[in-house]
Amino acid sequence: MKWEWTDHIKLQIEERNIATKAVEDTLNLPDQVVQGKRRRTIYQKIINNKLLRVVTEKNKLITAYYTDKIEKYISGDKQ
């Protein structure tokens, strides 16, 4: 899929010190894909003992962030 990088995600990954490659890797080879609120899709990947979550809406990248709460977001049956 051709992703549209919104200004918001560009700002967020810069402020949060998230590498563009990490976002791309998460989108291309996620550990799990889950449905979020407001018809959004969230791509998730564990990187260096943290979970990177990339929130998308159709082909737009909305935001991305790391969390330590892996068990909260990763369900037992990966998609």
C-alpha angles and dihedrals in degrees: 000000000000105000124211110218107214121210087245096060091044090055093043096051090047093050092044094044094237116158117237088228091058090055091047092048090051092051095044099041110015123178087219141357118209137177116252134190123297094024092299125146122218122206114203133194132169110232122175093344093309130099117238111205119194114192117208137180111201102309096339122103107222106178144328133209143164122237134184090211096092095151091053094059107027114076123205096253109062117209 
